Amino acid sequence: QVQLVESGGGLVQPGGSMRLSCAVTGRTYSSYTMDWFRQAPGKEREFVAAISRSGSTYYADSVKGRFTISRDNADNTVYLQMNSLKAEDTAVYYCAASVVASWELKDMNYWGKGTLVTVSS
């Protein structure tokens, strides 16, 4: 079974930067499309970014130009670099993996426990 563990969350000031990491265990890491989702209290979980097995990246309009997703297959790690953070970015961020090339919630096969990102001064 695939295990996903997020790290790097915490408190950051508006306009600041933060990098989230998702460590992936499992011998078939390179076979998955990797995604980041986020969920604020009382809100639905929403798509943030995804990176395909071929390295193609996709972003939600709300984070495009500010966030960058990347993957290091040698280290079995997925990253989310977040710049120019806004208060609206405050949420629990989840790493997810899908065996199907998809960025839909229903198609995610594995989830991490999440890491809280709080953007506040």
N, C-alpha and C positions, 0 to 999 in steps of 0.2 A: 504494500500500500504506500501511496505517496503521502509524505508529511510536509506541511508548509508552516514555517515559523517566521513571523514578521518581527522586525525590530527597528529602532530608530525614531519612534514617535516621542512626543513630549510637548513642551510649551515653547512657542516661538512667537516673536513679535510680528505684527503686520509689516509686510515688505521684506521679511526675512526669508531664509532658505532652510530646507531640511531634506535629508535623504533617507528614504525608507529602504530597508532591505528585506528580502524574502528568501530564506534558506530553504532549499528543496532537497529532500532525501528521497531516494528511489533511483534505481538503475535506468529508468526510462525518462529521465528529466527532459531530454531533448525532443521527446515525442509529443510534448504538450505545448499548447498555446497558453501563455501566461497573462493573467489579467490583474488589474487593481480595481477594486470597488471601494466605495465609501458610504457610510451611513451616519447621518446626524440624528439626534434624538427626535423621535416622532416623525421621522421621514423614511421614505423607502430607500433601500439600498440602490445606489446608482453606479453605473459604469464610469470609470475614470480613464483608464488606459489599457492597452493590450499590445502584446508583441507576439508575432507568429513564429513558427518554427524556422521560417526563412528569414526572420529579422524585420519583417514589415511591422510598422507601428501604427496605432490608431488611438485617437484621443477624443474625449468628450469636448464639446465646444467650450464649456466653462473653464477648461484648463489648458486648452490649446495655446501654445506659445509660452506657457509658463512651466509646464511639467514635461519631463522627459523620462520615458521608460526604456530600460536597457536590460540585457541579460548577459551573464558571463557563464557560458556552458562549462568551462574548465573548473569554475568554482561552484557550480550548481546554485547560482544566486540570481535573483531578479531585483532590479533597483527601480525606485521611483524618485527622481530628483525633482524637488518642488521649489520653485523660485517665485519671488514676488507674491508671497502668500497673503491671502485676505482672510478676514474674519469668517467669511462664508465658506472657507475651506475646512473649518473645524468639523471634525467627524472622526469616527473610527474607520481606519483604513484596513481593508482586507485584501490579502493576496489570494488568488484563485488559479486553478489550473483546469483545463478542459482537453479531453482527448479529441474532441471535435473542434475544428477551427471556428470559434464562436466567441462573441462578447455578450451573449445573452445570459441572464441570471440562471435560467432553467437549464442551461447547458453546462454549467460548471460542475465538474466531478469532485473536486477537492477544494477545501477552504482552510485558510489559516484562522487563528483565534482572533486576529485583529490587533491593531495598535492605535492608541488614541493620539490624535494630533489636535492640539489646541492653539489657535492663532488669536492672541490677545496681548494687549499692552498692560 
